[in-house]
Each structure stands twice: as C-alpha cells, then as structure tokens.
Amino acid sequence: MKPLENPINDTLKIIKSGAVEIISEAELTAKLLENRPLRIKWGADPSAADLHLGHFVILKKLKQLQVLGHEIIFLIGDFTATIGDPSGRRETRKPLSPQQVKTNAETYEKQIFKVLDKKKTRVVFNSQWLAPLALKDTIKLAASYTVARMLERNDFKERYQKQQDINIVEFLYPLLQGYDSVELKADLEIGGTDQKFNLLVGRALQKNYGQVPQVILTMPILEGTDGTQKMSKSLGNYIAINDDPDNMFGKLMSIPDDLMPGYYELLTDLTFEPKTHPMEAKKLLARTITATFWGQEAAVKAQEKFVSTFSKKQVPEDLPWEPFPLGSGILFIMTDTVWQEQYNFKLTNSLSDARRLIGQGAVEYKKESEEKFTRITAPKFSFTEKGTYILKVGKGKIVRLVIELKEIILDPNGITGRT
C-alpha cells in the first residue's frame, strides 16, 4: 500500500468505504489521533463448521484495517455458542453441545487465514474468561443492563408482543458478547447490521467498567443464495469459504441474477457492468471469488468444468449421490435435507421454491446411460423405475440419484419419501 498523504483523513476514508454506519466517527478520529495500532475485535460463534461469504464481507474490511497497521483480534465464541445468539430469530435458538462447538471451532482459524495475515492476527476464545466467571461477577454483569433496554431489540420486542418464549439466558447473550469487549479492551468492534444492538451493549459495558467505549463499525448483510434472506449457516443458503473450487463456482453460478450487483460490490473489487450479458457477468463474479480463496488456476479449471458440464451437457464423475426409494417424488428429493447435511448445499430452499423451479422448467433428469435430459413439468412427478439418474436443478446444481426398491410412504400432499 502506498504511503497515505493525509494519514487520518485517508484512513477514515478507507475505513468508511463500504460500511453502513460508524458510531461514532468523532470517537474514531480521536482514537486514530493517538497514533497507535487500534485493537479491532470481530467475533464469530462456531455454530457450524464453516464460515461463509457473508463473513468474508467483514474479513475483507479487517484485511484493510490490518494493512493499515491495526491489531486484528478474531474472537471465537466457543462459550457463547453454547447459548446461541438470538439475533434476528423469532424463537429460542437451540444451544450447541460443547463437543459440537469444539469440532466447529477447529476449522475457523484455518479459514480466516485464507484472508488475514496469520502473523498479524490474534485469535482468542471467550471461554478463557467467561467460563471462570463467578456467580457474583455474573450478577454484576446482569445489573449493568435493564430488561427495558433488552426489549428494545426488535427480535425480543416482537416475541414479547406475541407472548413467545424468551429465555433469561438469551438476555445474557448480548451481555456476554459485550463483556468480551471489556476483557479485550477493544477500540473498535466490527459486525453486520444485525449485530448493532449487541455491539452497543459492548460500548455500554465498557463505560460501566471504566473503559473508553469502543467504536462500532457495521457492514452490510449479504443475501443468501435463495435471494430472500441473509446468508446464514442455520438457513443453509450459504456458500462456505471452505467449499472446494468446483462447488464454490457452481453455487455462485446458481444465484439469482438480481443478486449480482450486491455480490460484486461486497465480495470483489470489481464494478458490476449492467450491460454485460448476465451469464458472462456471473462467470466473472464466480471466477473472481473462487480465485480469492483457491487461486486463479483453480478458478479457471472450475469454470472450464462448469462450462463443459452445463453448456456442453457433459456429466462429471464425482457428483454428490444419494439412494432414494422407488416411487420417490421430485418435491421430496429436492427438499430432502440430506444434500445439506452431507454435501453442504441445498437443491432448493423450500417446497414453494421447488415448485417454482419446476414451473420455470429449471429441473431436468435423465438415466445415467441416456444422452438427453428430460424436463420435469409436474410437481407430482415421481421416479417409478429403478436405476441411476442424473438430476439437474437450476443453473448450477447437479446430483446423481440411485432409485432403489424400498417401501415408501405418501404424505397428504402427495410427496413420496423415505420410510
């Protein structure tokens, strides 16, 4: 990076670029004028084994800050993950077991160092200070905030008004996340806009504990591959940083066209050109993002494989595959959770989405021995002959089905499935 001509103003410009909000810019300027590396905190709960491109939006910003000479503190919320972040949720979130958390956390360090400089990043686990908290310390922490302030949160307010359960433990989550900032003496905390309430709690707690409150930097939320909700591990509409090049490229090629401008802006340094043919614009997007994590050579090979598979009608050998009973319906196969659980993707995001894709003519199949695909036009279609089939869903998802003779059941909607 070239030397900055006006260090404070130029640094502020870099930090503000792409951000949604800074609380407050005056406080950030004051911290920068101290002419020292700022302690910049970002935390992620290991609620699943993968970080995803939504996290990459923040990682890109952290990389900028790291290049500017600031200290990046990546906090793995191994303790808070056992509670479950209630942000944006309309029901109590199920906590993870300590073993699930440990298994997921093991992958996080490797993933963040695809973007951040390992030598300049401090990785911490909040179990180091949260697990030893005595009851009197927890009571002191709880006394730092009021129920009325907690109910200002949209998700809590909505659930309270609908008389839905809110566990006291869920009130503790923002307090514990805020206490992380106290323990780390964070100068700045970064997060998505959905984390704003929790970040503000951190500011309040630091002030209560006699510290200078942290500055808050919020970043935009990346929409998931379904095009309707934020990218989320729990919703399954995500593209993992750890996805292999072929899967990453294919998933990016399958996103709705109207997501491309946002993906270009948040995930690349390129400018989206509306006049470019959508297919070519999406190839450039997919190749650029894949190259970020796997290198240019791997990205080019992934594109060549995608083109040969979907443009030249070739079928790769190493497809995800799964056995289904004879008579299984297409709606059941498309919405079955096996694809997410075993292969980290969904054929579709919901039953209504499956019906929509069928209505658009975006679902095709063929026996593996056949040359041509047949379009599925009826949601009640089912596989009535044994054999191995290739199923294509949308622009970028292709799987192998092994239809076997097994007992099946028929639900009231006529969707046949497993016993």
LUMBA-916556 format. One record per residue (C-alpha): residue number from 1; residue in one letter; x, y, z. Coordinates in Angstrom, 2 decimals. Each point is the difference from the previous one (the first is absolute). Example, Ala and Ser with C-alpha at 12.3 -4.5 7.8 and 13.67 -1.06 7.14 Angstrom:
residues 2
<1,a,<12.30,-4.50,7.80>>
<2,s,<1.37,3.44,-0.66>>
end
This chain:
residues 419
<1,m,<0.00,0.00,0.00>>
<2,k,<1.29,3.49,-0.87>>
<3,p,<0.74,2.42,2.85>>
<4,l,<-3.06,2.05,0.91>>
<5,e,<0.26,3.72,-0.85>>
<6,n,<-2.38,1.06,2.77>>
<7,p,<0.16,-2.95,2.42>>
<8,i,<-3.09,0.70,2.14>>
<9,n,<-2.35,1.08,-2.80>>
<10,d,<1.21,-2.69,-2.38>>
<11,t,<-0.28,-2.67,2.71>>
<12,l,<-3.55,1.12,0.82>>
<13,k,<-0.90,-0.18,-3.68>>
<14,i,<1.29,-3.57,-0.26>>
<15,i,<-1.78,-1.08,3.19>>
<16,k,<-3.30,1.60,-1.07>>
<17,s,<0.04,-1.49,-3.49>>
<18,g,<-2.77,-2.57,-0.31>>
<19,a,<-1.06,0.42,3.64>>
<20,v,<-3.60,0.68,1.02>>
<21,e,<0.59,1.93,3.21>>
<22,i,<2.75,1.16,2.36>>
<23,i,<-0.84,0.82,3.63>>
<24,s,<1.55,2.43,0.20>>
<25,e,<2.29,1.50,-2.60>>
<26,a,<1.18,2.65,2.44>>
<27,e,<1.03,-2.66,2.51>>
<28,l,<1.78,-1.97,-2.71>>
<29,t,<1.90,3.12,-1.06>>
<30,a,<1.07,0.58,3.59>>
<31,k,<1.30,-3.56,0.29>>
<32,l,<1.90,0.29,-3.29>>
<33,l,<1.61,3.23,1.21>>
<34,e,<1.59,-1.98,2.83>>
<35,n,<2.27,-1.39,-2.72>>
<36,r,<0.02,-3.61,1.23>>
<37,p,<-1.33,-3.29,-1.38>>
<38,l,<-3.68,-0.36,0.90>>
<39,r,<-1.27,-3.23,1.53>>
<40,i,<-2.68,-1.08,-2.47>>
<41,k,<-2.33,-2.79,1.05>>
<42,w,<-2.10,-2.30,-2.10>>
<43,g,<-1.66,-3.07,1.41>>
<44,a,<-1.70,-3.04,-1.49>>
<45,d,<-1.78,-2.77,1.83>>
<46,p,<0.92,-3.46,-1.33>>
<47,s,<-3.65,-0.97,-0.50>>
<48,a,<0.99,-1.95,-3.13>>
<49,a,<3.27,-1.27,-1.42>>
<50,d,<0.14,2.60,-2.74>>
<51,l,<0.49,3.71,-0.34>>
<52,h,<-1.72,1.30,-3.11>>
<53,l,<0.08,2.88,-2.48>>
<54,g,<-2.11,2.11,2.34>>
<55,h,<2.92,-0.16,2.42>>
<56,f,<2.36,0.86,-2.84>>
<57,v,<-1.65,3.44,-0.27>>
<58,i,<1.40,0.71,3.47>>
<59,l,<3.28,-1.83,-0.59>>
<60,k,<0.69,2.27,-2.99>>
<61,k,<-0.43,3.05,2.20>>
<62,l,<2.20,-1.53,2.71>>
<63,k,<2.69,-0.62,-2.60>>
<64,q,<-0.09,3.70,-0.94>>
<65,l,<0.36,0.96,3.65>>
<66,q,<2.82,-2.49,0.45>>
<67,v,<1.89,1.49,-2.94>>
<68,l,<-0.43,3.42,1.64>>
<69,g,<1.96,-1.36,2.96>>
<70,h,<-2.77,-0.74,2.52>>
<71,e,<-0.23,-3.10,2.21>>
<72,i,<-2.69,-2.47,-1.02>>
<73,i,<-1.46,-2.09,2.81>>
<74,f,<-2.07,-2.91,-1.30>>
<75,l,<-2.17,-1.26,2.82>>
<76,i,<-1.38,-3.52,-0.26>>
<77,g,<-3.14,-0.08,2.13>>
<78,d,<0.40,-3.54,1.25>>
<79,f,<-1.77,0.89,3.27>>
<80,t,<-2.78,2.16,-1.46>>
<81,a,<-0.69,-2.62,-2.69>>
<82,t,<-1.27,-2.31,2.73>>
<83,i,<-2.70,2.63,0.67>>
<84,g,<-0.87,0.96,-3.57>>
<85,d,<-0.22,3.54,-1.39>>
<86,p,<-3.70,1.03,-0.11>>
<87,s,<0.63,2.82,-2.49>>
<88,g,<-2.69,0.14,-2.66>>
<89,r,<-1.73,-3.14,1.23>>
<90,r,<-3.68,-0.37,0.75>>
<91,e,<0.39,-2.98,2.30>>
<92,t,<2.39,-1.27,2.61>>
<93,r,<3.15,-1.30,-1.65>>
<94,k,<1.17,-3.48,0.94>>
<95,p,<3.44,0.09,1.64>>
<96,l,<2.83,-2.19,-1.25>>
<97,s,<1.78,-2.61,2.03>>
<98,p,<3.61,0.71,1.07>>
<99,q,<1.21,-2.77,-2.34>>
<100,q,<-1.85,1.52,-2.99>>
<101,v,<1.51,3.38,0.81>>
<102,k,<3.51,-1.46,0.32>>
<103,t,<-0.30,-1.86,-3.31>>
<104,n,<-1.22,3.10,-1.84>>
<105,a,<2.53,2.35,1.58>>
<106,e,<2.93,-2.10,-1.17>>
<107,t,<-0.64,1.03,-3.60>>
<108,y,<-0.36,3.75,0.58>>
<109,e,<3.64,1.03,0.33>>
<110,k,<0.94,-1.69,-3.26>>
<111,q,<-2.87,1.72,-1.79>>
<112,i,<0.68,3.55,1.14>>
<113,f,<3.63,-0.28,-1.04>>
<114,k,<-1.12,-0.38,-3.59>>
<115,v,<-0.53,3.79,0.30>>
<116,l,<1.86,1.34,3.05>>
<117,d,<3.72,0.01,0.73>>
<118,k,<0.55,-2.67,2.62>>
<119,k,<3.06,1.75,1.45>>
<120,k,<-2.00,3.18,0.60>>
<121,t,<-3.19,-1.57,1.38>>
<122,r,<-0.73,-0.92,3.60>>
<123,v,<-2.46,-2.88,0.45>>
<124,v,<-1.78,-0.31,3.35>>
<125,f,<-2.77,-2.17,1.45>>
<126,n,<-2.52,1.64,2.31>>
<127,s,<-0.21,-3.10,2.19>>
<128,q,<3.35,1.17,1.39>>
<129,w,<-1.72,2.73,2.05>>
<130,l,<-3.72,-0.85,-0.13>>
<131,a,<0.25,-3.56,1.32>>
<132,p,<1.79,1.04,3.24>>
<133,l,<-2.52,2.79,0.80>>
<134,a,<-1.27,-0.37,3.56>>
<135,l,<-3.70,0.43,0.77>>
<136,k,<0.65,3.39,1.63>>
<137,d,<1.75,1.15,-3.19>>
<138,t,<-2.92,-1.17,-2.12>>
<139,i,<-2.46,1.82,2.26>>
<140,k,<2.11,3.15,-0.31>>
<141,l,<-0.05,-0.38,-3.76>>
<142,a,<-3.79,-0.54,-0.05>>
<143,a,<-0.47,3.12,2.14>>
<144,s,<1.68,2.06,-2.72>>
<145,y,<-3.04,-0.12,-2.28>>
<146,t,<-3.77,0.15,0.38>>
<147,v,<-2.82,-2.17,-1.33>>
<148,a,<-1.52,3.10,-1.59>>
<149,r,<3.17,0.60,-2.01>>
<150,m,<0.09,-3.67,-1.05>>
<151,l,<-3.58,0.22,-1.26>>
<152,e,<1.02,2.83,-2.32>>
<153,r,<1.52,-2.69,-2.22>>
<154,n,<-2.32,-0.71,-2.91>>
<155,d,<0.10,-3.78,0.30>>
<156,f,<-0.60,0.05,3.77>>
<157,k,<-2.72,2.65,-0.35>>
<158,e,<-1.82,-2.00,-2.68>>
<159,r,<0.11,-3.23,1.98>>
<160,y,<-1.09,1.76,3.21>>
<161,q,<-2.99,1.60,-1.75>>
<162,k,<-1.00,-3.38,-1.42>>
<163,q,<0.41,-1.61,3.43>>
<164,q,<2.69,-2.32,-1.33>>
<165,d,<2.63,-1.42,2.31>>
<166,i,<3.16,1.98,0.73>>
<167,n,<2.45,-1.77,2.25>>
<168,i,<1.89,2.03,2.60>>
<169,v,<3.11,-1.64,-1.46>>
<170,e,<-0.70,1.81,-3.29>>
<171,f,<0.18,3.31,1.85>>
<172,l,<3.42,-1.06,1.20>>
<173,y,<1.34,-0.49,-3.53>>
<174,p,<0.41,3.72,-0.89>>
<175,l,<1.49,0.60,3.46>>
<176,l,<2.58,-2.72,-0.46>>
<177,q,<0.89,1.23,-3.49>>
<178,g,<0.33,3.48,1.44>>
<179,y,<2.16,-1.28,2.84>>
<180,d,<2.36,-1.42,-2.64>>
<181,s,<0.69,3.61,-0.99>>
<182,v,<0.73,0.88,3.62>>
<183,e,<2.43,-2.89,0.35>>
<184,l,<1.77,0.83,-3.27>>
<185,k,<-0.12,3.79,0.54>>
<186,a,<-1.18,0.28,-3.60>>
<187,d,<0.40,3.36,-1.75>>
<188,l,<-2.30,-0.96,-2.84>>
<189,e,<-2.39,-2.87,-0.61>>
<190,i,<-1.24,-0.95,-3.43>>
<191,g,<-3.12,-1.96,-0.88>>
<192,g,<-2.97,-0.26,-2.31>>
<193,t,<-2.91,2.40,0.36>>
<194,d,<-1.94,-2.78,1.75>>
<195,q,<2.58,0.12,2.81>>
<196,k,<-0.40,3.72,0.74>>
<197,f,<-1.88,-0.51,3.28>>
<198,n,<2.62,-2.42,1.34>>
<199,l,<2.81,2.37,-0.99>>
<200,l,<-1.71,2.87,1.79>>
<201,v,<-0.22,-2.12,3.13>>
<202,g,<3.76,-0.37,-0.20>>
<203,r,<0.38,3.79,-0.02>>
<204,a,<-2.26,0.35,3.03>>
<205,l,<1.79,-2.69,1.98>>
<206,q,<3.44,1.44,-0.71>>
<207,k,<-1.18,3.34,1.34>>
<208,n,<-1.42,-1.70,3.12>>
<209,y,<3.34,-1.75,0.53>>
<210,g,<1.93,3.26,-0.27>>
<211,q,<1.31,-0.45,-3.55>>
<212,v,<-0.19,2.27,-3.04>>
<213,p,<-2.96,-1.36,-2.03>>
<214,q,<0.80,-1.82,-3.21>>
<215,v,<-0.89,1.44,-3.38>>
<216,i,<-2.54,-2.04,-1.96>>
<217,l,<0.40,-0.72,-3.69>>
<218,t,<-2.92,-1.78,-1.67>>
<219,m,<0.21,-1.65,-3.41>>
<220,p,<-2.77,-0.94,-2.45>>
<221,i,<-1.71,-3.39,0.19>>
<222,l,<0.62,-2.30,-2.96>>
<223,e,<-3.12,-1.67,-1.35>>
<224,g,<0.06,-3.78,-0.18>>
<225,t,<-0.17,-2.13,-3.10>>
<226,d,<-3.80,-0.11,0.31>>
<227,g,<-0.13,3.74,-0.71>>
<228,t,<-2.41,0.68,2.85>>
<229,q,<1.72,-0.36,3.38>>
<230,k,<3.44,0.86,1.32>>
<231,m,<2.72,-2.55,-0.64>>
<232,s,<-0.09,-2.29,3.00>>
<233,k,<1.45,-3.31,1.12>>
<234,s,<-3.22,-0.91,1.78>>
<235,l,<-2.15,0.79,-3.05>>
<236,g,<2.27,-2.00,-2.30>>
<237,n,<-0.02,2.72,-2.70>>
<238,y,<3.73,0.61,0.18>>
<239,i,<3.21,-0.47,-1.97>>
<240,a,<2.76,-1.17,2.31>>
<241,i,<3.50,1.41,-0.10>>
<242,n,<1.14,-3.63,0.16>>
<243,d,<-2.10,-1.14,-2.97>>
<244,d,<2.27,-1.57,-2.59>>
<245,p,<0.50,2.01,-3.22>>
<246,d,<-2.55,-1.97,-2.03>>
<247,n,<-2.73,0.33,2.64>>
<248,m,<0.75,3.65,0.67>>
<249,f,<-0.07,0.87,-3.69>>
<250,g,<-3.18,-2.01,-0.59>>
<251,k,<-1.86,1.53,2.95>>
<252,l,<0.93,3.51,-1.13>>
<253,m,<-1.26,-0.78,-3.49>>
<254,s,<-3.33,-1.06,1.49>>
<255,i,<-0.79,3.23,1.88>>
<256,p,<-2.89,2.11,-1.33>>
<257,d,<1.14,2.60,-2.53>>
<258,d,<-1.27,2.90,2.11>>
<259,l,<2.51,-0.85,2.74>>
<260,m,<2.99,0.67,-2.24>>
<261,p,<0.37,3.77,0.59>>
<262,g,<0.15,-0.54,3.77>>
<263,y,<2.38,-2.93,-0.27>>
<264,y,<2.30,1.99,-2.28>>
<265,e,<0.03,2.93,2.43>>
<266,l,<0.42,-1.95,3.24>>
<267,l,<2.19,-2.92,-1.08>>
<268,t,<2.28,1.36,-2.73>>
<269,d,<1.90,3.12,-0.99>>
<270,l,<-1.67,-0.06,-3.41>>
<271,t,<-2.81,2.23,-1.27>>
<272,f,<-3.19,-1.67,-1.18>>
<273,e,<-0.80,0.95,-3.59>>
<274,p,<-3.77,-0.24,-0.63>>
<275,k,<0.50,-0.17,-3.78>>
<276,t,<2.03,-3.21,0.26>>
<277,h,<-1.88,-3.20,-0.86>>
<278,p,<-1.19,-1.54,3.30>>
<279,m,<1.72,-3.32,-0.66>>
<280,e,<3.36,1.67,-0.71>>
<281,a,<-0.36,2.34,2.98>>
<282,k,<-0.73,-2.96,2.25>>
<283,k,<2.97,-1.98,-1.33>>
<284,l,<2.30,2.94,0.76>>
<285,l,<-1.50,0.30,3.48>>
<286,a,<0.33,-3.72,0.71>>
<287,r,<3.54,-0.17,-1.38>>
<288,t,<1.15,3.05,1.97>>
<289,i,<-1.39,-1.20,3.34>>
<290,t,<1.21,-3.57,-0.51>>
<291,a,<3.48,1.32,-0.83>>
<292,t,<0.01,2.00,3.24>>
<293,f,<-0.03,-3.21,2.03>>
<294,w,<1.54,-2.58,-2.33>>
<295,g,<2.16,1.88,-2.47>>
<296,q,<-0.47,0.98,-3.64>>
<297,e,<0.93,-3.41,-1.44>>
<298,a,<-2.57,-1.85,2.11>>
<299,a,<-2.66,2.60,-0.87>>
<300,v,<0.63,-0.36,-3.74>>
<301,k,<-0.21,-3.81,0.24>>
<302,a,<-3.25,0.29,1.96>>
<303,q,<-1.45,2.22,-2.73>>
<304,e,<1.12,-2.41,-2.73>>
<305,k,<-1.62,-2.89,1.86>>
<306,f,<-3.21,1.98,0.48>>
<307,v,<-0.16,0.97,-3.67>>
<308,s,<0.64,-3.56,-1.18>>
<309,t,<-2.65,-1.34,2.37>>
<310,f,<-2.80,2.48,-0.59>>
<311,s,<0.73,1.45,-3.42>>
<312,k,<1.25,-3.14,-1.71>>
<313,k,<-2.34,-2.33,1.92>>
<314,q,<2.84,-2.09,1.43>>
<315,v,<-0.44,-1.64,3.40>>
<316,p,<2.91,-0.06,2.47>>
<317,e,<0.90,-3.27,1.70>>
<318,d,<0.24,1.27,3.57>>
<319,l,<-3.59,1.15,0.53>>
<320,p,<-1.69,0.01,3.40>>
<321,w,<-2.23,-3.07,0.07>>
<322,e,<-2.67,-1.47,2.23>>
<323,p,<-2.30,-3.05,-0.08>>
<324,f,<-3.77,0.60,0.00>>
<325,p,<-2.93,-2.46,0.10>>
<326,l,<-1.80,-0.98,-3.19>>
<327,g,<-2.93,2.37,-0.42>>
<328,s,<1.71,2.97,1.67>>
<329,g,<-1.52,3.30,-1.08>>
<330,i,<2.03,2.83,-1.46>>
<331,l,<-1.16,2.46,2.67>>
<332,f,<1.21,-2.30,2.76>>
<333,i,<3.38,-0.54,-1.67>>
<334,m,<0.51,3.72,-0.57>>
<335,t,<-0.86,0.97,3.58>>
<336,d,<1.66,-2.93,1.77>>
<337,t,<2.55,1.18,2.58>>
<338,v,<2.55,-2.64,-0.99>>
<339,w,<1.58,2.37,-2.52>>
<340,q,<0.69,2.61,2.68>>
<341,e,<1.07,-2.47,2.68>>
<342,q,<2.40,-2.02,-2.15>>
<343,y,<1.05,2.35,-2.79>>
<344,n,<-0.41,3.51,1.46>>
<345,f,<-2.54,1.29,-2.53>>
<346,k,<-3.72,-0.11,-0.68>>
<347,l,<-1.67,-0.99,-3.24>>
<348,t,<-2.65,2.54,0.94>>
<349,n,<-0.84,2.13,3.00>>
<350,s,<-3.67,-0.87,0.50>>
<351,l,<-2.94,-1.91,-1.41>>
<352,s,<-1.34,3.14,-1.66>>
<353,d,<3.42,0.66,-1.54>>
<354,a,<0.05,-3.57,-1.36>>
<355,r,<-3.42,0.52,-1.60>>
<356,r,<1.18,3.30,-1.47>>
<357,l,<3.08,-1.58,-1.59>>
<358,i,<-2.09,-2.79,-1.50>>
<359,g,<-2.45,2.57,-1.35>>
<360,q,<2.88,1.89,-1.61>>
<361,g,<1.24,-3.14,-1.73>>
<362,a,<3.23,0.10,2.01>>
<363,v,<-0.09,-3.66,1.15>>
<364,e,<1.19,-2.79,-2.34>>
<365,y,<0.95,-3.65,0.32>>
<366,k,<1.29,-2.92,-2.01>>
<367,k,<1.10,-3.54,0.59>>
<368,e,<3.77,-0.10,0.25>>
<369,s,<0.20,-2.14,-3.12>>
<370,e,<-2.06,2.45,-2.08>>
<371,e,<1.27,2.98,-1.99>>
<372,k,<-2.80,2.55,0.31>>
<373,f,<-1.63,1.56,3.04>>
<374,t,<-3.76,0.10,0.44>>
<375,r,<-1.64,3.03,1.57>>
<376,i,<-2.23,-0.60,3.03>>
<377,t,<-3.17,2.07,-0.38>>
<378,a,<-2.29,-1.38,2.72>>
<379,p,<0.63,0.34,3.77>>
<380,k,<-1.58,-3.46,0.49>>
<381,f,<2.66,-1.69,-2.14>>
<382,s,<1.56,-3.07,1.61>>
<383,f,<2.69,-2.52,-0.94>>
<384,t,<-1.82,-3.26,-0.77>>
<385,e,<2.88,-1.98,-1.50>>
<386,k,<3.08,-1.27,1.81>>
<387,g,<3.36,1.22,-1.20>>
<388,t,<2.57,2.77,0.24>>
<389,y,<-1.11,3.46,-1.07>>
<390,i,<1.62,3.40,-0.48>>
<391,l,<-2.07,2.90,1.34>>
<392,k,<0.63,3.64,-0.90>>
<393,v,<-1.56,2.81,2.02>>
<394,g,<0.38,3.58,-1.19>>
<395,k,<3.23,1.21,-1.57>>
<396,g,<2.59,-1.51,2.27>>
<397,k,<-1.20,-3.02,2.01>>
<398,i,<0.34,-3.53,-1.30>>
<399,v,<-0.19,-3.25,1.97>>
<400,r,<-0.20,-3.74,-0.52>>
<401,l,<-3.04,-1.93,1.29>>
<402,v,<-0.03,-3.75,0.57>>
<403,i,<-3.64,-1.10,-0.05>>
<404,e,<-0.42,-3.25,1.92>>
<405,l,<-2.88,-2.32,0.80>>
<406,k,<-0.98,0.96,3.54>>
<407,e,<-3.22,0.61,1.87>>
<408,i,<-1.23,3.58,-0.29>>
<409,i,<-2.61,2.13,1.68>>
<410,l,<-2.39,2.57,-1.45>>
<411,d,<-0.68,3.18,1.92>>
<412,p,<-3.25,2.00,-0.33>>
<413,n,<1.58,2.26,-2.61>>
<414,g,<0.92,-2.93,-2.20>>
<415,i,<3.72,0.38,0.59>>
<416,t,<1.49,-3.44,0.18>>
<417,g,<3.06,-0.50,2.15>>
<418,r,<2.03,-2.32,2.22>>
<419,t,<-1.38,-2.24,2.67>>
end
